[in-house]
Amino acid sequence: MKVGIAYDLPRWEEKNLIEEIKKEGHEPVPFYSKQAIFYSDKQVNLDADFFIQRNVSHSRALMTSFLIENQGYPVFNDYMTLIKCENKAFTTFILSRADIKTPRTAIAMDKEGAIAAATEIGYPIVMKPIEGSWGRMVAKANDDDTLRSYMEYQEFTSLYYKSMYYLQEFVKKPDRDIRIFAIGDEAPVGIYRVNSKNWRTNTALGAKAEPLKIDPELKELALKVKEKIGGFFLGVDIFEDKERGYIIDEVNGVPEFKNTVRVTGFNVSKYLITKLSEWYKK
């Protein structure tokens, strides 16, 4: 089995995947996306049976998944999955219409609409960029003036959706959230991401990873999310609410897993390759 790895930055995850592909008796095919060229009238021989999408850049991940698929190669995750899970508006509204609990959210097309939506949902309100993040530019506003300042700042960024506002209720979760990995038809491992110093629980902002025992409800929820979003390998981020239980926050289509392996000892790369091998044999 020749396993392509589409990447733009060789992190620990990509190196570990290549190691595990070799250990499992398969051949890794690294594909450095930054130097790729595709032609509309020319078939590109990529010399792999399928590809694992590992680009850090969302735009590069989306484009290369589409172009590689266009050449006839399966990609995990495919471009339609990346569209649905990397755009927070798409994720939230797809899941909420499928009766999967998400934070109450509004998408406003101008500032006055955003103020009206914030009033409707109730302060404090969380404003996020529709695409991207790692916790960056995610802000909590307690009043109209603060929210207006955040919106004005967003307008001067290079964000594609800088004139649209993604507003979400502030969920009173513990000092942590949950990351569950959905791989193939299973949800084999997850972690808590704990941050007692910041309400944002991204590891990129200092949250500590801790082991998590996945209960049946969490497993069922993660797999239901995967059914609605699509894809083969997802990182599902979940809040715990005292009254409503588990609430889906976001879904990541190119999830990082270094910290998960470190604190749980679970070999994510090996599990992913095993599941992809099962798919390939079918």
N, C-alpha and C positions, 0 to 999 in steps of 0.2 A: 504494500500500500504506500503510495507516494502522497505525503501530507504537506500541502502548501501552507506557509505561514506568511500572511500579508502584514507587514509592519512598517512603521516609519521611525520608531525609536526602540532599540533592543533593550527592554527592561528585564528584570528578573523573570517575569512571567514568560516572555517569549523565549528566553534562553532555557528555562526549565521545560517548556513544551518541547523544544528541539531535543533536549536530553532524553525525555521520556519517550518520544517517538522512536529514537534510536534503541532504547532499552527494550521497547516492545517489538523490535524486529522490523520496523518500518523505516522508510526513507524520508527525512525532512527535506522540504524544498523551500528555503527562505526566499521571500519575494519582497525586495526593498521598494516600497511604493513610491518613494520620492523620486526615483529615477525611472519610473514606468512611463511608457508611451503606448497609447492604444490608437489604432486607426479605424475609422468607420468602414473602410472598404478592404480590410486586411485581417485575416485570422492570426491571432497570436498564439504560438505554442508555449504554454506555460508549464508543461511537463509535470503535472500533478493530477491526482485523482479527484481531489477537492481541496478547498482552502479553509483555514481558520482565520477569521478577521481579527487582527490585533493592532490596528492603527490607533494611536493615541488621539490624533486629530479626528473629530467627528466628521468633518466635511470630507476628509481623505478616506475615512472608513466607508462612508456612504458611497462615494464615487467609485472607489476601487471594488467594493462589493458589487455594485451595479455593472461595472465594466467587465469584471471577471466572469460574472454570471452571463453577461452578454456574449462572451466567448464560448459559453457552453459548459462552464465548470461550476459545480455546486459550491456555495460559500456559506459558512456558519460563523456569524449570522448573515443572512441575506439582506439585501438593501431595503426590502419592504419592512422587515423587522426593525432595522435601524431607524427608519423613518418614524415608525410608531413608538419606539421606546426612547429615542434620543430627543424627541420633541415633547416636552412636558405637557403641553396642551393636548396633543394627540393621546398621550398615555392616559392622562387623567380622565378625559371625556370618553375614551373607549372603555376604560374599566368601570367608570361610574354608570355607563349605560348597560353594562353587563352585571349590574347589581353587586359589584365588588366595592367595598367601602374605601373611599379616598377622602382626604381633607376637602371641605367645601371650598370650591375654587371658582373664580370668575376670570374671564379674559375680556379686558376692556380695550377698545380701539382708540381711545383718547384720554386725556387727563381727567376731564370732568366725569367721564364714564367710570374711570378708576376710583375717583373719590366717592361716587355714588355706590359703586360695588363694595368698597371698603366699609361704608356706612351700613350697607345691607348685611354684610357678613359679620361686621363688628370688630372693633379694635381690641387687642393688637392684631395687625395684619402682616402677613409675610409676603414680600414681593421677590420674585425670582426671575432670572432670565429664562426665556422659553426654551433656549437650547444652551447646552454647556453647563459649567458650574464648578464641580468639586467643592461646592459650598461658597464659591466666590460670587460676589455681587448678590448674595442672598441676604436680604435685610428685613428687619422687623420694625414696623412703624406703629407708634401709639396714638398718632393723631394725623389730621389732614396736612398740617404744615410739614411734618417729617416725611410723609408719603410724597408730597409734591417735590420735596428736595431730592428724594430718591429717583423720582421719575425724570426730573430735569437732568440728573447725573446720567441716567441710562441713555437719554437722548444724545448725549455727546460721546457715546461709546461707538465701537464698530460692530455691535451686535446686529444681526440680520433683522431681528424683530424689535428693534430699539424703540419703535413708536407704538408698540402694543404692550399691554401690561398684564402679567400673570400674577394674580392676587389670590392668596390662600389663607384660610383660617390658621391661627396659631394653635397647634395641637399641644395640649399640656401633657407631654409624655414624660417619663422618667429621664434621668440624665443619660439616655442611651437611645439608640434605635437598633434595628435588626437587619442584617443582610443575609438573605437565603440565596443559595446558588441552585438554580434549576438547570439540570444537565440531562439532555435526552428526555426520558420519561420519569426521571427521579428528581428528588430534592435532597441530596445526600448530606449536605453540610451547610452550616451557617455560623455566624458570629454575632455577638453584641458589639456595637461601637459605642464606647462610653466616654463621655466628656462632661466632667463636673464643673468646668470653668467656662463653657460656652454652650449656648442652647443648640448650636449647630453641631451635629455629631459626625461630621465627615472626618475620616482619618487624615485627610490632607490638611485639616485645621487642628490637629492635635488629639483627636479622639483615640482611645486605646482599644485594641481588639481583644475580646475575651471569648472563650468557648461558649457555645450555645447547644443545648440539647433540643433538637427539633421535635416538637409535639405533633400529633396527627393533624391538628387544625392548621398549624403553620405549613406543613407539607402540602395539604390539600389546597390551601390558599395560594402558595407559590406556583403549584402546577396549574391552577385555574387561571392565574395571571399569564402564565406561559401559553396556555391554550388560546387566550384572547389576543396576546401580543404577537405570538409566533416565535420563531427562532429555535435554537438548539441549546444555547448556553447563555443564561441570563443571570444577572445579579438583581434580586428583588429587595427593595428597601421598604421596611415596615415599621410603623409607629405602634406603640402600645398606648391605648386610651383606656382610662379606668372605667368609663361608662360604655364605650362602643367596642372595646376589644381591639383586635388587630386592624390597622388601617394602612393601605398601600400608599407610600409616599412617591417613590420613583422606581423606574426600571432601567437597568444599564445593559446595553447590548454588547459592550466590550469590557466586561468587568475585570478589575484587578483582583488578584487573589493571594498575593504574597503573604499578607498578614494573616489570612485565614489558614494557610498551610503552617505558618509559624506557630500559631497558638493552638491549633487543633491536631496537627500532625496528619491531617487528611491530605492525601496526594491528589489534588484537583487535576493536575495535568494528566496523570495516569488514568484517572477515572474518565476524563473527557475523551482521551484517545480510545479507551476501551469502548465507550458508548458510540463513538464515531465508527469504530471497527465493526460493531454490531450492525449499525446502519448500513455500512458499505457492503457487508455480506448479504444483506437482504436485496 
